[in-house]
C-alpha cells in the first residue's frame, strides 16, 4: 500500500504503539468504512501542517477492531506500523490521500 493511501490528519502515531480513535467526521467515517471493506485495514496518520495540509512524515496505522455506534460514529482500535515519507499529496471524497515510501531504520 503505497499509492493513494488514505490519510487521517490528526495526531502523532508511532510504530507498535496503540492509537485509539473516536471517528465522528463524515469524511473519516467514509475513509474507515472503505479501509474495512477493501480489506487493507490500514491508513496513514500525520499531524496537521499549515503549509502543506499535513506533515511530510507519518506512520501507518493497522485497524485491529472497529466498534460502530448507532449514530454513525465509531471507536477504532489501531496500532502503529511502518513509518513513511510523503511523496505526493492528493484528495478523495473530502479526505486526504498520499503516495508514500516506507522508511527503513538503520540497524544498530
N, C-alpha and C positions, 0 to 999 in steps of 0.2 A: 504494500500500500504506500505508493509514493506520489501518485498523480491525483489531483483534485481531492485531497484529503480534507474532510470536514474539520473546521477549526472552531473550538469553543474558546472564546476570548473572555477570560475571567481572572484566573489566579495562577500562581506558580505551581507546577507539578514536578515531581521527582521520580526517577526510576525506583521501583519496588515499594514506594510509599502509597498507602491507600489515600484516595481522594473522593470522599463522598460529596455528591452534588444534589442540590434541590433545583430541579429544572421547571421553570414556570413560563418563560418567554416562548411565544408560539414558534419562533424560528428555531430555537434549540429543541423544543418538543419534537418538531419535524425531523431535525437532524438526528436525534437519539432514536426515533422510530425507524428512520431509514437505516441507521447503523445496525439495528437489531434485525430488520427484515432482510437486508442484503447478506447478513451472516458475518460481516467483518468484525462487528462488535468492538470497534475502536475508532478513535478520533484524536485529533491533536489538541493540546491545551497550550495557550500562550497568554501572556499578560498583555494588557492594552498598551498601545503606543500611539501618542497623539499625531505623529507624522505619518506613519505607515498603516495605522489601524490596529496592528498587533506586532509583537516583538519578532525579531529575526530568528530567535531560537525558542524551542519549546520541547514538550515531552508528549509522546503518545500515551493515551490512556486506554486500557483494556476494560471493557464493561464486564463485571462479574455477575451483577444482578440488577434488575430494574423493578421497582415497585410502582405501578401506575395507580394514581389516585383517581377517584370518581370524577373530579372536576378537570381532569386532563393534565394536571401537574404530575411529576414523577420524582421519586428519590432513586438516584442512580449510584450504585456502589462500583467504583472504578479503582484500578491500581495502575501506577505509573509503569510504563515500559521503556522503550528506547527514546533517547534524546535525538532531536533533529534540528536542521537548519533550513529555513525557508528560502526557496529558490525563486518562486513566483507566487504572487497573490491573486486570488480570484473571488468570485461571489456566486452563490447558488441559492435561489429562493429565500434571500434575506440573511443567510449566514455565510460567513467567510469560508473560503477553501484555499488550499495552497499545494503547490508542488514542492516536495521536500527531498532532502537527502539525509540519511541517518548518520550520526556521528559515532566514530569508533574511539574508545578510550585507549590510551597507551598503557600497556601492561607494566606494572611496577615490578 
